[in-house]
Amino acid sequence: MMHSLMLLTLVILMSQCKAIAEDKQQEYWPKLYFRKGETAYLPCIPQGDANAYFWKKGDTFGSSEDVASILHGIPDDSSNGKKGKYVIFENGTLAISSVTSEDEGRYFCRIVSESNECYASLTVDLIVDLEASFLTIEECSPRPSCTLFSSLHSKLNLTCTAYSVPPLTTLRWFNGTKEISSGVPVTKEENKDLSFKLSQVIEVTYGIPSSLSCKATDIQNHEKTVHVQLETLEVSQCQSPVVAVAISVVLVIICIVAVAISVSKAMMLRKEKQDLEKGQKDSKVPLQNKEQQKRIDELQNEKSELKEEIIQMKEVNQNLQSEHSLLKKKYEDQEQERLEIAEIKGQHGKVQDLNQQLQSKYEELKSKHAKTEEVYNELLGAFLKLKRTLETSQRKYRSLEMKNLDKVTLSCRISPRATTSKELIEGDRTLQYGETSYQFGQLHSKETSQEAIFKSLESLIQNAIDGENVFVFAVGGSSTGKTFTMYGEAGGSKRNQGLVPRALDRIFKQKEKLEKIGFKVNIKARYIHVCRGTGKGKEKYSLTSPTKPNLKCTEETYSFENDTKLSIKIFQISSIKDALTLLEGETSLRQMKGKSDQENVEKLHGIFQVTVETIEKSATFSTGNLSFVIVRGFEALRESFKKPDKYSTNLSHYLAPFVQGDKCRGVLIAHITPDKFQESKTHLDELNKIKAEAMQ
């Protein structure tokens, strides 16, 4: 209906294009109302033989911005950034899709023809929906509808209020289906969002129970309704103990008055009887009058009836007093309960307020914690990055230090089980055999502990963790302590642990440290034994790799002379427990003697190798190898530092990548027994030659 009126107005205005063109300052243009999300169709008010229509939006025509235009029937929306928002038709009508609050305002339509040019404007506003409004009867607050109790013939004022309703909404009162508010004024207040507040007050005189309703209806006949039920206020419906007590008091007073009247009447009858008896006595004349006698009998009967009534009234009075006491007790109990409820409500309100304060404080602290945690994570990330940078710098420094050292260092350990010899003179780092003197990087006497030997190699082990190739060779004759130096005593105490278990312990501690600052560290290990057959015929060499322990592993295949191939297991170890399990397997392999498949086999050399791979952000940061080698014989040792080829021992073919090159450093630990003077002297001479050859 509203749109019909608007369009009718527009038709009238459309016929006045000439007047509009002459007076461009006209301010009385219509308003069109649309709901949010609707498509708004704005007709161009000026009409005629137009060649072009131009739509603009703004407070005034001069300051408005272009929205859309159509030239000779061809739309041109290049002036509008919101492509698809506006559509203009051939007759100049502008369509605005999905209307929002941003589309509210004044729109100007200008037409241009060969003989004329004029423009007019209209205003677009949004209206609220009745569904979003709120309707209530004020006397029912805080509920919108309720039941009210009233005495007969009493007058009531009922107020119906509608909040945030659309324009042109009506407000009416009904008793059943009959309207009772005809002619009653409605107060109306406009809100900033173009909605309204309506209020209507009616006066009703209560007669019988009735159901009243208040209805709000918009222009599209959408309705909202609230109800009030009027009921009679009876004593039986009154829930107040005070009223009950008052009624009881009135009944008691009525009973007392009735008793007083009965007593007074009985006294009068008694007096009348006494007067009659006195009259008879004075006259000494027998009562012969039957009427008087009848009257006396009647009075006697009335007296008896009055006595019974008095007794009954006393019983009623006692019952009423008892009921009064019960009601009074009930009232006192209810009053106490009401006070307790009020106190509980007060405490509940305080608890709710406190809870809201705590909730608000919690949200505030939660927000601060989130910000603090974010800052902490940023600082932690920067700190870890700095620690990784520091680790990189320290590695470079240690690498430079390593380059300044000899590629091969010669150390010597005097067998702990050897007896002393007068021909051997020990110095700080020298040994004197007769007139021959030998110089060492480290000299370990028979009293030197396993821990002291490990400490002398700590820097080399750290270089392997940093990504270098490091080797430790234990060289010497039989029963000189090579295996004890490398592995310690099988099942022995921690004090007698060898270099290999101590190095593994150090590697895993360093792994934990690196992973705390953001690196990932993978550790792999392998061990190989080189054996030689001692049976008849041509000697054959073989490499033995274990099948146990039961750890995750991969295999690498190596080819040797006589087309011999060996698959070497590379074990992935993630903890020191895995490492110790691996060492147990190595010990079992090393100690195999007298087995059927080991008969006539001589163990020559043993290799235990650890690879440490450091990863940063999914990229390999460094890869280092630490090789512990037990060697019997000098030829195999010498060949390890030469160009790899198919040598008879097969040892150099495998070890060459780990002991040759610029990034390889290591130590040769000579094991000697002073009581075997000539053998020890020969070993030291050979080792010095091998060291000199390796340094070239």
Secondary structure, 3 states (H helix, E strand, C coil): CHHHHHHHHHHHHHCCHHHHHHCCCCCCCCEEEEECCCCEEECCCCCCCCCEEEEEECCCCCCCEEEEEEECCEEECCCCCCCCCEEECCCCCEEECCCCHHHCEEEEEEEECCCCEEEEEEEEEEECCHHHCEEEEHHHCCCCCEEEEECCCCEEEEEEEEEEECCCCEEEEEECCEECCCCCCCEEEECCCCCEEEEEEEEEECCCCEEEEEEEECCCCCEEEEEEEEEECCCCCCCCHHHHHHHHHHHHHHHHHHHHHHHHHHHHHHHHHHHHHHHHHHHCCCCCCHHHHHHHHHHHHHHHHHHHHHHHHHHHHHHHHHHHHHHHHHHHHHHHHHHHHHHHHHHHHHHHHHHHHHHHHHHHHHHHHHHHHHHHHHHHHHHHHHHHHHHHHHHHHHHHHHHCCCCEEEEEEECCCCCCCCCEEECCCEEEECCEEEECCEEECCCCCHHHHHHHCHHHHHHHHHCCEEEEEEEECCCCCHHHHHHECCCCCHHHECHHHHHHHHHHHHHHHHHHCCCEEEEEEEEEEEEEECCCCCCCEEEECCCCCCCCEEEEEEEEHHHEEEEEEEEECCCHHHHHHHHHHHHHHHCCCCCHHHCCEEEEEEEEEEEEEEEECCEEEEEEEEEEEEECCHHHHHHHCCCCCCCCCCHHHHHHHHHCCCCEEEEEEEEECCCCHHHHHHHHHHHHHHHHHHHC
